[in-house]
Structures are given as structure tokens and as C-alpha cells.
Amino acid sequence: MRYAIQIRRQAQKKLQSLPASERERLALKIQALGNDPDDQNLDTKKLAASPYWRLRVGSWRVIYDRQNALRIIAIEAIKPRGDAYK
């Protein structure tokens, strides 16, 4: 059940600006999300009153859109926990 991963430029810039250890940890979780977005080990949740989902990785939040019909996951933003829901 693989999904294609698309990362918006803003999210890509944020990912590249992080320290290597954080970047690696986020990249592994995003890859696991693409392999199986319904995996119970991933901490994902549908956001209320929004078409987006969130993936929790430590103190970081990956905000993404999931298109099941096209099998695409579009990463919209990568933000620290305090800024992710504003």
C-alpha cells in the first residue's frame, strides 16, 4: 500500500534547516508514512475542521494531505509543536 510522497517547498526548506539527527528522524517517519499511512505505530491523527492530517515526531508536527484515490501524501508543513496548530 505505498503512497507517493510530495513535499512542498516550505516544508522542504524547514526539513533542510534542521540538525542532521532531527532531519534523519523526520525523514524516516515520513518514509514510513508513505509505506503505510494506516500503520498503528505511527502517531497520526485527522485534524478537526481541516482537510489535513498530522504526524507527530517528538516535538515536531508534519502536517499533510492524504489523497487515497490517487495514493498521494502531500507534506504541507513541518513545524514545532507550539506553532503547528495556529
N, C-alpha and C positions, 0 to 999 in steps of 0.2 A: 504494500500500500504506500508506495513512495509518492511524495509530493515535490513539485519543483519549488525551489526557494528563490524569491525575488527580494532583493534588499534595496530600499530607497536610498538615494544619495545621502540624505541627512543621517540615516541610521548607519550607513557605511562609514561616514566620517566619524561618528561617535565611536564606533567599534574600533577604528584605527587609532583614535586618540587615547584609548585605554592602555594601561600597563599590559605587558605580554601575558601575565598569568590570568588576569581578568578576561582579556581578549580570547585566550585559548578556552577558558571555561565557558564563555558565552557561545563561542563557535561550536563547541561540542554539543551543547544543548540545542542550538538551532539546527544542527545536523540531525540530532535525534528526533527533533520535531518534524523534520522533513521525512524521516524514515517512517514514523508512525505518530501522527498528531493525537491519536486516541490513547497513547501509552499512559497507563496509570501512574508510572514512576515520574512522569513529567508533571510539574505543578502548573497546569493550565486552567484557565477559567474564562468563561464568556463574560465580557464587561456589561454591566447593566446599562440600559438606554444607549447602547452603542453597537455598531456592527462589528466591533473589534474584539479580539481575544487578547489575553495577556499570558506570558510565560514568565514565571518567577525564577530568577537565577541569583541566589543570595540577595544582595541589596539592590540588584538591577532588575528592571522590568522590560521585557521585549513585547511591544505592542504590535499585533499582527492581524491581518485579514485572512480568513480561510475561505477559499472557494473550492468546495468539494466537487462540483460538477467538472471543473477544469483541472482539479488536482494541483492547485497552486496555493502556496502560502506566501503572502506579501508582507515582509517586515516593514512596518511603518515607522517605528521609532524604538530607540534603546535609551532608556532614561533611568536615573536613580529613583529609588522607591518614592521619595518625597515629591518628586516632580512629575511622576508618570500619570497621575490621575487628574491633573489640573487642566 
